[in-house]
């Protein structure tokens, strides 16, 4: 298998794109004005720069944490463009942007892929279609991704997140079959199934900190299993928790990559305890944690609820241990 991770563009496009490197990626939050819910572009840019300064090797806009489903198409474009501008202006021009570009149809998804490219994205992250769940058997899902891959100017990373798509859980056989398409260059395993990640990484000869491999990227989907992703032959992590404790995630990745296995797993235990607090609290909780520890964050767009003071304080206290570690790095 050969993939277009960093190679000359797919489907007739000749631009050399920034390669996806092994390491930690964050699906960035989208920040809003507290009163109007308008996009807060200065804070979006500030956040992107903070994550880059913490050592992340890539950012994802318009993922689940980015509230893509709450944004209009012009707003989605504005967030990705602002993120690219922020990275370039702060000296992080080498950092690639992956864009969540899922739509219900093949045609609509290809249009979003084109818009993502125009906004500064270089790869797209795609869920399987799920609105007509009863009709989405394995062949329908396979055909959707193949047709999008044929038409997209950007390489595809598949997003296996059953909780977001009415329980559709792509198994390793399907993911390996899809990986044969040269414009499908990775998978994000938010399903948390490290066995599945292991099988796909093995079959695709995925890129790791220890080998270039084929260039295929097998991403863990939560920082809860950062070290475990490395054990499984994975390529990186795309994790919401990296919005809050990016340095801890990077440190664990680096320790393991340097052969300091016991140190990595000791730190992973602290990270996993803290990440569980954020996982349970979801988007509102992650924004609350950013507000508590970094002074910005705010609230999600309605209909997601704002957290009350009791819940806000509970989250702050629940991640104190990992944030003490974060602040020490």
Residue pairs with C-beta under 8 A, 6 or more apart in sequence:
1 179
1 180
1 204
1 205
1 214
1 216
2 182
2 214
2 215
3 155
3 182
3 184
3 185
3 186
3 214
3 215
3 216
4 10
4 17
4 155
4 182
4 183
4 185
4 215
5 19
5 20
5 155
5 185
5 186
5 207
5 215
5 216
5 217
6 16
6 17
6 18
6 19
6 20
6 215
7 16
7 17
7 215
8 14
8 15
8 16
9 15
9 16
9 17
9 153
9 154
10 152
10 153
10 154
10 155
10 182
10 183
11 150
11 151
11 152
11 153
11 183
13 153
17 96
17 122
17 123
17 155
18 94
18 95
18 96
18 122
19 96
19 215
20 57
20 58
20 96
20 98
20 123
20 185
20 186
20 207
20 217
20 235
20 236
21 57
21 58
21 236
22 57
22 207
22 208
22 209
22 235
22 236
22 253
22 257
23 55
23 56
23 57
23 58
23 209
23 236
23 237
23 250
23 253
24 55
24 56
24 57
24 223
24 226
24 236
24 237
24 239
24 242
24 246
24 249
24 250
24 253
25 56
25 57
25 58
25 59
25 60
25 98
25 219
25 236
25 237
25 238
25 239
25 242
26 51
26 56
26 59
26 60
26 238
26 239
26 240
26 242
26 243
26 246
27 59
27 60
27 61
27 63
27 64
27 65
27 66
27 100
27 238
27 239
27 240
27 243
28 44
28 47
28 48
28 51
28 59
28 60
28 61
28 63
28 65
28 66
28 83
28 243
29 47
29 65
29 66
29 67
29 243
29 283
29 286
29 287
29 290
29 297
30 39
30 44
30 61
30 62
30 66
30 67
30 70
30 71
30 79
31 39
31 40
31 43
31 44
31 47
31 287
31 296
31 297
31 298
32 38
32 39
32 40
32 298
32 299
32 300
32 301
33 39
33 40
33 298
34 298
34 299
37 301
37 302
39 75
39 78
39 79
40 298
41 78
41 82
43 296
43 298
44 79
44 82
44 83
44 86
45 82
45 83
45 85
45 86
46 86
46 296
47 243
47 290
47 296
48 59
48 82
48 83
48 86
48 87
49 86
49 87
49 90
49 92
50 246
50 294
51 59
51 242
51 243
51 246
52 59
52 87
52 90
52 92
52 95
53 90
54 246
54 247
54 250
55 246
55 247
55 250
56 95
56 242
56 246
56 250
57 95
57 236
58 95
58 96
58 97
58 98
58 236
59 83
59 87
59 95
59 96
59 97
59 98
60 66
60 97
60 98
60 99
60 100
60 125
60 238
61 76
61 79
61 80
61 83
61 97
61 98
61 99
61 100
61 121
62 68
62 71
62 76
62 79
62 80
62 99
62 100
62 101
62 116
63 100
63 125
63 238
64 100
64 161
64 164
64 240
64 283
65 240
65 243
65 283
65 286
66 79
66 100
67 283
67 300
67 301
67 304
68 76
68 100
68 102
70 300
70 301
70 304
71 79
73 112
73 115
76 99
76 112
76 115
76 119
77 115
77 118
77 119
78 119
80 97
80 99
80 116
80 119
80 120
80 121
81 119
81 120
83 97
83 120
84 97
84 119
84 120
84 121
85 120
87 93
87 95
87 97
96 122
96 123
97 120
97 121
97 122
97 123
98 121
98 122
98 123
98 124
98 125
98 157
98 238
99 116
99 119
99 121
99 123
99 124
99 125
99 154
100 124
100 125
100 126
100 159
101 109
101 112
101 113
101 115
101 116
101 121
101 124
101 125
101 126
101 154
102 109
102 112
102 125
102 126
102 127
102 129
102 159
103 109
103 111
103 112
104 129
104 131
105 129
106 144
106 147
106 148
106 151
109 126
109 144
109 148
109 152
110 148
110 151
110 152
112 124
113 124
113 148
113 151
113 152
113 153
113 154
114 152
114 153
116 124
116 154
117 153
117 154
121 154
122 154
122 155
123 154
123 155
123 156
123 157
123 185
123 186
124 152
124 154
124 155
124 156
124 157
125 157
125 159
125 188
125 238
126 145
126 148
126 156
126 157
126 158
126 159
127 159
127 161
127 164
127 165
128 136
128 141
128 144
128 145
128 158
128 165
128 168
128 170
129 136
129 140
129 141
129 144
129 165
130 136
130 164
130 165
130 166
130 168
133 165
133 166
133 167
133 168
136 168
138 174
141 168
141 170
141 174
142 174
142 177
142 178
145 156
145 158
145 178
145 181
145 184
146 178
146 181
148 156
149 156
149 181
149 183
149 184
150 181
150 183
152 183
155 183
155 184
155 185
155 186
156 183
156 184
156 185
156 186
157 184
157 185
157 186
157 187
157 188
157 217
157 219
158 170
158 175
158 178
158 184
158 186
158 187
158 188
159 187
159 188
159 190
160 169
160 170
160 175
160 187
160 188
160 189
160 190
160 191
160 196
160 221
161 188
161 190
161 191
161 221
162 168
162 169
162 191
163 190
169 191
171 196
172 196
172 199
172 200
172 203
175 187
175 196
175 200
176 199
176 200
176 203
176 204
178 184
179 187
179 200
179 203
179 204
179 216
185 215
185 216
185 217
186 216
186 217
186 218
186 219
186 235
187 197
187 200
187 217
187 218
187 219
188 219
188 220
188 221
188 238
189 196
189 197
189 200
189 218
189 219
189 220
189 221
190 221
190 222
191 221
192 221
192 222
192 224
192 225
194 220
194 225
194 228
194 229
194 231
194 232
195 232
197 218
197 220
197 229
197 232
197 233
197 234
198 232
198 233
200 206
200 218
201 208
201 216
201 218
201 232
201 233
201 234
201 235
202 233
204 213
204 214
204 216
204 218
205 213
205 214
205 216
206 213
206 214
206 216
206 217
206 218
206 233
206 234
206 235
207 213
207 214
207 215
207 216
207 217
207 235
208 230
208 233
208 234
208 235
209 230
209 253
209 257
210 257
216 235
217 235
217 236
218 229
218 232
218 233
218 234
218 235
219 229
219 234
219 235
219 236
219 237
219 238
220 226
220 228
220 229
220 232
220 234
220 236
220 237
220 238
220 239
221 237
221 238
221 239
222 237
222 239
222 240
222 241
222 275
222 279
223 237
223 239
223 240
223 241
223 242
223 245
223 248
223 249
223 271
223 275
224 239
224 241
224 271
224 272
224 275
224 276
224 279
225 272
226 237
226 239
226 249
226 252
226 253
226 268
226 271
227 252
227 256
227 264
227 265
227 268
228 268
229 236
229 237
230 253
230 256
230 257
230 264
237 249
237 253
239 249
239 275
240 278
240 279
240 286
241 249
241 271
241 274
241 275
241 278
241 279
241 286
242 249
243 286
243 290
244 278
244 286
244 289
244 290
244 293
244 319
244 323
244 326
245 271
245 274
245 275
245 319
245 322
245 323
245 325
245 326
246 326
247 326
247 329
248 267
248 270
248 271
248 322
248 325
248 326
248 329
249 271
251 267
251 329
252 264
252 267
252 268
252 271
255 261
255 263
255 264
255 267
256 264
267 325
270 321
270 322
270 325
271 322
271 325
273 321
273 322
274 318
274 319
274 321
274 322
274 323
275 322
277 285
277 315
277 318
277 319
278 285
278 286
278 289
278 315
278 319
281 288
281 289
281 307
281 311
281 315
282 304
283 300
283 304
284 299
284 300
284 304
284 305
284 306
284 307
285 307
285 311
285 315
287 297
287 298
287 299
287 300
288 297
288 307
288 311
288 312
288 315
288 316
289 297
289 315
289 316
289 319
290 296
290 297
291 297
291 298
291 312
292 312
292 315
292 316
293 316
293 319
293 323
299 306
300 306
307 315
